[in-house]
């Protein structure tokens, strides 16, 4: 199982990524060893995720989400809750 996720950073920015282990990836981000983008914006909070069977599906979806505007991402998060 693979996951696409959106994090809300301490500076209120949003970060999108994918992983095959969501809990471990969250620990990595919040320990300061995650993506370079999130290291200076800790702590981060998981606000959205989707699951996929394959890495390729997750990576395609991550790419689509990254091309969304901030407002579109916020709507995606709101509609998921």
C-alpha positions, 0 to 999 in steps of 0.5 A: 500500500502506498499513500499520498499525503498533505502536511500542514507546516508550522508556517501554515504552508502545505507540503505534498508527498508520497510514501509506503509507510505513512506513520514512519514518514510522519516520524521522519518529517517531525524529527527533522530528517524528512524533506528539505522543505519541511525541516525548517517548518516544524512541526508538521501535521498530517491533514490529508491522505489517500491510499493506492495499491501501487507506487506509480498510482501514488506518484501520479496522484502526488504530481496532480496534487502538487500542480493544484493551487493552494485553494484547491488543496484546501478544498480537497482537505475540507471535502475529505473531513 
